């Protein structure tokens, strides 16, 4: 079970404030107010933020650590669909905002810390504050844009290029995530991933 603590270090809080202010382009006072209403949580490895068949009730902005999203295919194999690391969002936007059942799981790979809020609390803010409604709208737009980009990437780029982009987005991925999960995300076998890694090492890329 996660244990809760209120984040008091303003330097750390500013990471989340900066995301809301710069990435979502909302005013600084509003960003600071939004962050003040989140709780800081630390989740142990292999903790589920969301399980398939449930409705996503939690949104988390990651301070440190690695998450992954995954589904179970028809042959009962785990298929990794995405990775999330520091200064990114961990939640399933369609399930969270529409309160519909999710087909995905979201699970920590390592210990993770971050700012978290549940749907009920956010809905209360939406009803009382126009700024919070705009925060939610921009979160949804950003999440859907990232999903579209990821889908296009899978269709248009080679496995090697997808691997290199993954390392660019998550520089510490190899040190923290099992290679089997990385291969699953790229849609290739473990053997193919080993070959790609050898090629990139020989080219002095990462």
Backbone as a ProteinNet text record, in pm:
[ID]
protein_1_A
[PRIMARY]
XXXXXXXXXXXXXXXXXXXXXXXXXXXXXXXXXXXXXXXXXXXXXXXXXXXXXXXXXXXXXXXXXXXXXXXXXXXXXXXXXXXXXXXXXXXXXXXXXXXXXXXXXXXXXXXXXXXXXXXXXXXXXXXXXXXXXXXXXXXXXXXXXXXXXXXXXXXXXXXXXXXXXXXXXXXXXXXXXXXXXXXXXXXXXXXXXXXXXXXXXXXXXX
[TERTIARY]
84.5	0	87.6	48.9	127.2	113.6	216.6	200.7	202.2	125	101.4	186.3	225.7	285.3	260.9	238	218.2	353	369.2	498	519.3	633.3	659.8	776.7	852.7	969.7	925.6	930.8	880.9	962.9	1093	1173	1117.3	1075.6	1015.9	877.1	799.2	667.4	676.4	782.6	798	811	851.4	858.6	719.1	623.6	485.4	425	453	405.6	457.1	583.4	644.2	574.9	541.3	471.4	337	261.1	128.8	141.8	240.1	259.9	315.3	413.9	482.4	425.3	399.2	349.1	200.3	123.1	-20	-54.7	45.4	32.2	-81.4	-80.6	-176.2	-102.5	-170.4	-104	-36	76	154.1	73.4	-3.6	-81.5	-180.4	-242.6	-335.1	-260	-142.7	-61.7	-24.9	15.5	52.7	-67.7	-183.8	-305.4	-344.1	-333.6	-367.7	-277.6	-147.5	-52.6	-76.3	-118.5	-141.9	-254.1	-337.2	-448.8	-419.4	-297.2	-255.2	-182.9	-185	-106.7	15.4	120.9	241.2	239.3	259.6	259.6	384	424.8	532.4	472.3	489.8	436.5	551.1	534.3	635.5	636.3	745.9	748.7	632.8	583.8	476.6	341.8	324.4	195.1	108.3	-17.7	-109.3	-177.5	-159.1	-236.4	-374.4	-381.1	-505.9	-498.4	-609.7	-619	-724	-699	-793.5	-928.9	-1036.3	-1169.6	-1218.8	-1131.9	-1169.3	-1176.4	-1235.4	-1240.2	-1122.3	-1050.9	-934.3	-981.1	-936.5	-977	-864.9	-741.2	-627.9	-545	-502.6	-408.5	-280.6	-166.1	-38.6	60.2	122	233.8	359.9	445.7	557.4	676.5	722.7	842.9	967.8	958.6	1068.9	1013.9	1091.7	1052.4	994	962.6	911	779.5	682.6	557.7	555.6	465.4	429.8	279.6	224.2	87.8	95.7	0.7	4.6	-134.9	-148.2	-271	-233.5	-332.7	-313.3	-376.3	-296.2	-348.5	-428.7	-474.5	-560.7	-490.8	-356.9	-280.1	-226.2	-284.2	-248.9	-106.8	-53.4	78.6	63.6	155.5	158	215.4	145.5	193.3	206.7	328.9	352.6	313	229	178.4	242.1	304.5	371.1	454.8	548.6	627.3	606.4	612.2	600.1	711.2	778.2	885.1	876.6	981.1	975.8	927.9	845	784.6	685	631.6	525.1	401.5	291.2	164.4	138.1	88.5	47.6	-102.1	-179.4	-323.5	-377.1	-501.9	-565.7	-672.4	-643.4	-728.4	-873.7	-899.6	-1037.6	-1117.8	-1058.8	-1126.1	-1141.3	-1038.9	-1040.3	-1146.7	-1147.7	-1239	-1382	-1396.5	-1530.3	-1585.1	-1500	-1537.8	-1593.7	-1516.7	-1548.6	-1443.9	-1478.8	-1388.9	-1267.2	-1150.3	-1025.1	-988	-929.8	-876.1	-728.2	-669.1	-526.5	-503	-385.5	-331.4	-223	-206.3	-92.6	-23.1	105.6	178.7	316.3	360	496.1	594.9	709.4	819.9	920.4	949.6	1038	956.2	1018.7	953.6	927.8	810.3	772.4	717	752.8	696.3	633	528.3	467	343.6	286.2	168.5	44	-51.9	-166.1	-296.9	-400.5	-534.5	-634	-746.5	-846.9	-953.5	-1030.4	-1128.5	-1234.8	-1279.4	-1384.6	-1339.8	-1215.9	-1162.5	-1147.7	-1100.4	-1084	-1219.1	-1318.6	-1452	-1508.6	-1481.2	-1525.6	-1461.2	-1331.6	-1262.3	-1320.5	-1351.6	-1407.5	-1537.3	-1618.3	-1749.5	-1741.1	-1630.2	-1620.8	-1523	-1443.4	-1336.8	-1313.8	-1334.1	-1314.5	-1170.6	-1075.4	-934.8	-904.9	-967.8	-948.9	-1009.6	-1121.5	-1182.7	-1090.4	-1026.1	-932.3	-810.5	-765.7	-656.4	-693.6	-813.5	-857.8	-868	-919.8	-932.8	-796.3	-700.7	-568.3	-494.1	-517.8	-461.8	-511.5	-642	-702.1	-647.9	-638.9	-588.6	-443.9	-362.2	-221.2	-209.2	-288.1	-281.6	-325.1	-431	-479.5	-382.9	-318.5	-217.8	-100.1	-54.5	57.2	19.8	-105.2	-151.5	-150.1	-197.9	-199.3	-57.7	34	172.9	235.8	202.2	258.7	206.3	78.3	19.4	84.1	107	171.4	315.1	383.3	521.3	531.3	439.2	440.2	416.7	344.9	312.3	417.7	494.7	581.7	731.9	772.9	916.2	962.3	1089.6	1147.9	1162.6	1181	1199.4	1323.4	1428.9	1551.4	1525.6	1455.1	1425.8	1333.3	1238	1148.2	1227.1	1323.4	1408.4	1490.4	1548.8	1630.8	1545.4	1425.1	1336.7	1296.1	1273.3	1237.3	1348.5	1472.4	1586.1	1602.3	1569.1	1576.8	1473.4	1354	1247.3	1271.7	1335.2	1358.5	1505	1598.2	1741.7	1783	1712.4	1749.6	1669.8	1605.7	1515.8	1588.3	1700	1770.3	1812.7	1848.9	1895.6	1780.4	1656.6	1545.2	1432.9	1431.1	1319.1	1369	1303	1342.4	1337.4	1437.2	1444	1322.8	1267.7	1149.7	1033.1	1017.9	910.6	936.6	1063.5	1098.8	1070.5	1109.1	1083.9	933.8	856.7	710.8	653.9	701.6	654.4	687.3	807	849.5	785.2	722.6	658.2	756.4	868	971.4	1010	1087.4	1132.2	1251.4	1280.6	1398.6	1525.4	1531.1	1648.9	1667.9	1557.1	1565.6	1611	1562.9	1605.6	1754.3	1804.1	1947.6	2029.8	1979.9	2049.5	2050.8	1937	1928.1	2019.6	2022.6	2110.1	2256.6	2294.2	2432.4	2468.6	2374.6	2398.7	2417.2	2330.7	2339.5	2465	2506	2630	2749.9	2750.4	2862	2867.6	2750.5	2746.2	2771.4	2796.5	2816.3	2694.6	2574.9	2449.5	2398.8	2391.9	2351.6	2445.1
-120.4	0	124.9	229.5	352.3	422	497.2	579.7	725.3	806.5	944.9	1039.8	1150.3	1259.7	1386.2	1496	1623.3	1677.8	1709.4	1760.5	1902.5	1925.2	2057.7	2128.5	2057.4	2116.9	2194.5	2326.2	2407.1	2391.4	2358.8	2335.1	2216.8	2111.6	1996.6	2032.7	2102.6	2145	2223.4	2301.5	2385.8	2305	2179.1	2093.4	2075.7	2048.3	2030.9	2165.2	2269	2403.3	2443.2	2414	2448.8	2375.5	2248.5	2171.3	2236	2272.1	2331.5	2469	2545.7	2681.2	2681	2596.4	2600.6	2502	2378.3	2278.9	2297.9	2327.7	2349.2	2495.3	2584.7	2727.9	2791.6	2760.9	2823	2920.9	3024.1	3126.4	3066.9	3127.4	3077.3	3071.1	3175.1	3166.1	3049	3024.5	2912	2780.1	2770.5	2648.4	2618.4	2720.9	2702.4	2659.6	2716	2681.1	2535.7	2493.4	2355.8	2257	2281.2	2189.9	2180.7	2289.7	2290.1	2195.3	2155.6	2066.6	1920.2	1891.4	1753.4	1700.1	1569.7	1503.3	1438.7	1428.8	1361.4	1217.9	1121	980.7	910.5	808.4	720.1	581.3	524.2	392.6	292.6	177.1	72.2	6.7	-62.5	-132.9	-231.8	-247	-341.2	-303.5	-175	-126.1	-84.2	-124.5	-87.2	45.1	142.2	266.3	244	150.4	116.1	-29.1	-101.2	-237.4	-246.3	-331.5	-354.3	-397.3	-341.6	-373.2	-277.2	-185.8	-84.6	52.5	146.7	285.5	360.1	435.3	511.2	622.5	617.1	715.9	808.8	781.4	860.6	914.6	1038.7	1104.5	1130	1100	1122	1192.1	1298.6	1363.1	1308.3	1245.6	1167.8	1256.2	1244.4	1315	1232.4	1102.2	1011.7	870.9	784.9	645.8	615.5	486.7	440	363.8	399.6	325.7	261.3	166.9	120.2	96.3	105.7	62	-68.4	-156.9	-286.4	-343.8	-433.8	-510.3	-658.3	-743.2	-887.6	-931.7	-996.1	-1035.3	-1165.7	-1213.5	-1332	-1459	-1455.7	-1572.4	-1553.9	-1457.2	-1429.3	-1376.4	-1314.5	-1251.4	-1104	-1053.7	-911.4	-834.1	-729.4	-643.5	-502	-452.9	-317.6	-215.6	-120	-22.1	115.8	142.9	272.7	270.9	365.4	388.9	533.8	556.9	691.5	708.8	822.4	848.3	993.2	1040.3	1168.7	1283.2	1366.7	1484.4	1449.3	1326.1	1286	1249	1224.6	1193.5	1043.5	987.7	847.9	842.3	815.6	793.9	751.1	702.2	665.1	770.5	865.9	985.6	958.9	866.9	840.4	784.1	690.1	630.2	730.8	812.9	908.8	1016.4	1076.7	1188.3	1143	1027.6	979.5	881.6	840.4	742.5	615	565.1	439.6	335.3	209.6	98.7	100.3	79.4	78.4	-64.3	-74.7	-203.1	-217.7	-107.2	-107.7	-117.9	-168.4	-161.8	-55.4	13	103.3	59.5	27.4	-35.9	27.6	43.8	91.6	-19	20.1	-73.6	-60.3	63.5	94.5	166.2	200.3	291.1	423.2	479.5	603.9	703.5	828.5	935.6	1039.1	1103.5	1206.6	1266.1	1363.1	1434.9	1366.5	1341.1	1259.9	1323.2	1303.9	1351.2	1248.9	1231.6	1138.2	1212.5	1137.2	1195.9	1275.1	1222.9	1291	1428.9	1436.9	1563.9	1661.3	1609.8	1696.5	1744	1658	1697.6	1810.3	1803	1910.2	2042.2	2037.5	2159.5	2210.8	2118.1	2157.6	2236.3	2194.2	2254.9	2393.3	2421.2	2546.3	2647.1	2605.1	2693.4	2675.5	2781.2	2776.5	2742	2790	2760.7	2612.6	2544.6	2400.4	2326.4	2374	2311.7	2324.4	2439.6	2458.4	2368.3	2349.7	2256.8	2116.5	2071.3	1939	1927	2030.7	2027.8	2016.7	2094.1	2092.3	1962.2	1903.8	1771.7	1670.4	1673	1578.5	1598.4	1722.9	1751.6	1704.1	1733	1692.3	1540.6	1472.1	1326.5	1263.8	1315.5	1261.1	1289.7	1404.9	1436.8	1340.7	1313.5	1220.6	1079.6	1038.9	907.4	896.9	1001.2	1002.3	995.3	1070.3	1070.1	932.6	866.2	734.1	631.9	642.8	551.4	569.7	694.8	721.5	671.8	686.9	641.5	491	416.5	271.4	228.5	311.9	278.2	324	425.6	488.4	472.1	438.6	430.9	286.7	264.6	131.6	103.8	-22.1	-60.6	6.7	19.6	83.9	230.5	300.5	442	458.8	367.6	374.1	351	261.8	235.1	358.1	422	540.7	654.9	671.5	775.4	745	617.6	577.3	613	588.3	621.5	772.3	846.4	991.7	1045.4	986.7	1029.8	984	866.4	807	762	852.9	820.2	707.8	691.3	589.5	460.6	443.9	330.1	196.3	180.2	51.8	8.4	104.7	73.5	36.9	65.5	49.7	-42.4	-73	-147.8	-278.3	-391.5	-519.2	-511.9	-570.1	-566.1	-632.6	-731.1	-799.6	-701.6	-609.8	-511.1	-410.4	-375.1	-282.1	-346.3	-472.8	-544.5	-553.1	-579.7	-588.1	-455.7	-345.2	-213.4	-185.5	-226.2	-200.8	-296.9	-402.9	-500	-592.7	-621.1	-708	-814.7	-912.1	-1017.6	-969.5	-1041.5	-1009.9	-1017.1	-1115	-1132.7	-1011.9	-962.8	-845.6	-722.5	-708.9	-595.5	-603.8	-722	-738.7	-699.1	-735	-697.9	-546.8	-481.9	-336.1	-267.9	-317.2	-258.7	-269.3	-383.6	-404.1	-305.4	-284.4	-190.6	-48.6	-6.7	129.7	150.5	45.6	54.1	67.9	-9.7	-3.3	132.2	197.7	330.9	441.1	399.1	493.5	580.9	522	592.7	539.3	626.7	587.9	478.7
0	0	0	-76.2	-75.5	58.2	96.6	214.6	171.9	242.6	203.2	284.2	220.1	293.8	214.5	281.7	212.4	171.8	43	-4.2	44.6	108.2	163.7	96.6	19.3	-44.7	-168.4	-163.5	-273.3	-399.5	-385.3	-504.9	-582.9	-510.7	-576.9	-630.3	-551.4	-596.6	-726.7	-740.2	-858.1	-986.3	-977.8	-1095.4	-1154.8	-1068.8	-1113	-1153.9	-1076.9	-1111.4	-1249.5	-1276.2	-1405.2	-1519.8	-1497.4	-1599.9	-1634.6	-1532.8	-1555.5	-1621.3	-1576.3	-1627.4	-1770.4	-1797	-1926.9	-2028.4	-1985.7	-2080	-2109.3	-2005	-2024.3	-2044.8	-2028	-2054.2	-1972.9	-1843.9	-1752.1	-1661.9	-1612.1	-1530.8	-1407.7	-1369.6	-1256.2	-1126.6	-1089.6	-965.1	-966	-1082.6	-1093.6	-1079.1	-1141.9	-1132.9	-988	-915.7	-774.5	-691.1	-721.6	-648.3	-675.9	-801.3	-837.8	-764.8	-766.8	-702.8	-552.6	-492.4	-347.1	-306.8	-401.6	-371.7	-403.4	-446.6	-470.1	-346.6	-329.9	-225.9	-289.4	-211	-259.2	-206.9	-296.9	-257.6	-309.8	-236.3	-279.6	-297.1	-415.7	-447.7	-460.8	-403.5	-409.8	-547.9	-585.3	-714.5	-727.3	-849.7	-883.4	-822.1	-788.9	-739.5	-858.6	-856.5	-964.3	-931	-1019.7	-1010.8	-1071	-1164.6	-1232.7	-1278.4	-1263.2	-1312.8	-1422.5	-1519.7	-1627.8	-1570.6	-1627.9	-1580	-1473.9	-1430.8	-1333.1	-1400.2	-1329.5	-1376.5	-1316.3	-1399.4	-1351.2	-1258	-1132.7	-1032.8	-991.6	-1038.5	-991.2	-1107.8	-1090.9	-1182.1	-1103.2	-1163	-1094.4	-1185.7	-1135.1	-1203	-1137.3	-1217.5	-1163.5	-1130.1	-1009.3	-963.1	-991.9	-964.7	-996.8	-1011.9	-1078.9	-1095.3	-1232.2	-1254.3	-1382.5	-1364.8	-1447.8	-1462.9	-1601.7	-1617.8	-1751.9	-1757.2	-1877.5	-1901	-1979.8	-1956.2	-2021.8	-2036.8	-2133.4	-2153	-2158	-2143.8	-2155.9	-2287.7	-2374.7	-2505.8	-2496.8	-2612.7	-2616.3	-2572.7	-2571.7	-2528.1	-2386.3	-2314.7	-2174.6	-2157.8	-2263	-2254.3	-2218.6	-2138.6	-2107.6	-2225.9	-2267.5	-2376.6	-2320.7	-2314.3	-2263.8	-2370.4	-2332.5	-2429.3	-2415.2	-2299.9	-2283.5	-2156.5	-2149.5	-2028.7	-1985.5	-1854	-1798.8	-1695.6	-1700.8	-1604.2	-1556.5	-1491.7	-1421.9	-1510.9	-1450.3	-1510.9	-1621.3	-1614.9	-1705.1	-1624.1	-1694.8	-1630.4	-1635	-1524.8	-1521.2	-1491.5	-1593.9	-1580.5	-1715.5	-1719.1	-1845.2	-1871.8	-1958.8	-1971.1	-2005.8	-2098.7	-2138.2	-2020.9	-1949.4	-1833.7	-1720.6	-1699	-1588.8	-1609.3	-1726.6	-1749.7	-1781.7	-1848.3	-1883.5	-1780.6	-1685.7	-1582.9	-1647.3	-1743.6	-1810.8	-1774.9	-1795.7	-1761.4	-1853.5	-1795	-1871	-1912.7	-2030.9	-2075.9	-2039	-1994.4	-1961.5	-1811.3	-1777.5	-1642.5	-1640.5	-1527.7	-1509	-1380.1	-1391.7	-1282.7	-1266.4	-1141.5	-1118.6	-1151.8	-1208.1	-1231.3	-1117.7	-1083.2	-970.8	-863.1	-753.5	-658.9	-730.8	-708.2	-775.2	-673.8	-691.3	-610.9	-701.7	-652.9	-735.2	-670.6	-740.7	-693.2	-748	-661.6	-701.6	-655.6	-736.5	-701	-754	-682.4	-732.6	-812.3	-888.1	-978.6	-904.8	-791.6	-716.2	-670.1	-622.5	-576.5	-693.1	-807.4	-923.5	-976.1	-974.3	-1020.4	-933.8	-804.5	-714.8	-754	-788	-831.4	-962.5	-1055.2	-1184.1	-1166	-1071.9	-1051.2	-987.5	-920.1	-844.3	-903.4	-1003.2	-1049.8	-1198.9	-1275.7	-1420.5	-1455.5	-1375.7	-1401	-1393.8	-1299.7	-1287	-1405.7	-1454.8	-1572.7	-1693.5	-1705.4	-1815.4	-1798	-1675.4	-1644.9	-1692.9	-1660.4	-1702.4	-1853.8	-1917	-2063.3	-2130.2	-2081.3	-2143.1	-2114.3	-1998.1	-1969.7	-2071.4	-2097.4	-2190.1	-2330.8	-2376.1	-2510.2	-2523.2	-2424.5	-2428.4	-2432.2	-2351.1	-2344.9	-2476.8	-2536.7	-2662.4	-2777.3	-2773.2	-2875	-2866.1	-2744.4	-2724.2	-2770.2	-2745.4	-2788.8	-2940.8	-3008	-3154.6	-3209.7	-3150.7	-3195.8	-3178.3	-3066.7	-3042.1	-3142.3	-3176.5	-3274.7	-3411.7	-3450.5	-3579.4	-3580.3	-3467.9	-3455.6	-3478.4	-3420.8	-3435	-3579.6	-3655.1	-3792.6	-3892.7	-3858.1	-3958.1	-3933.8	-3812.6	-3781.6	-3766.5	-3796.2	-3776.7	-3627.7	-3595.3	-3454.9	-3396.5	-3477.1	-3427.8	-3394.5	-3481.4	-3455.2	-3335.4	-3321.3	-3205.4	-3076	-3082.1	-2965.5	-2928.9	-3029.1	-3003.6	-2947.4	-2999.7	-2948.7	-2804.7	-2775.6	-2639.9	-2541.7	-2581.4	-2494.7	-2479.4	-2584.8	-2576.7	-2478.2	-2479.4	-2389.8	-2246.3	-2231.4	-2099	-2090	-2065.7	-2069.3	-1974	-1863	-1764.6	-1780.7	-1893.8	-1912.7	-1899	-1968	-1970.6	-1830.7	-1746.5	-1611.7	-1517	-1556.4	-1464.1	-1511.3	-1638.5	-1694.9	-1756.2	-1727.7	-1789.3	-1941.9	-2006.4	-2152.8	-2217.7	-2151.3	-2205.1	-2220.3	-2125.3	-2133.1	-2244.7	-2263.4	-2371.6	-2507	-2522.7	-2648	-2674.9	-2570.7	-2584.8	-2633	-2575.7	-2616.6	-2763.5	-2806.2	-2944.3	-3043.4	-2992.8	-3079.7	-3147.4	-3080.8	-3136.7	-3033.9	-3076.9	-2986	-2904	-2797.8	-2716.4	-2800.9	-2891.3	-2978.4	-3069.6	-3125.5	-3214.2	-3136.5	-3013.4	-2930.7	-2901	-2871.4	-2845.5	-2967.9	-3087	-3210.6	-3228.5	-3205.1	-3217.9	-3117.5	-2995.6	-2893	-2933.8	-2991.5	-3034.1	-3145.9	-3237.8	-3347.6	-3294.9	-3204.1	-3151.4	-3067.4	-2996.5	-2917.7	-3010.7	-3119.1	-3215.1	-3284.7	-3298	-3359.1	-3256.6	-3131.7	-3020.9	-3000.5	-3021	-2994.5	-2862.2	-2760.6	-2627.1	-2578.7
[MASK]
++++++++++++++++++++++++++++++++++++++++++++++++++++++++++++++++++++++++++++++++++++++++++++++++++++++++++++++++++++++++++++++++++++++++++++++++++++++++++++++++++++++++++++++++++++++++++++++++++++++++++++++

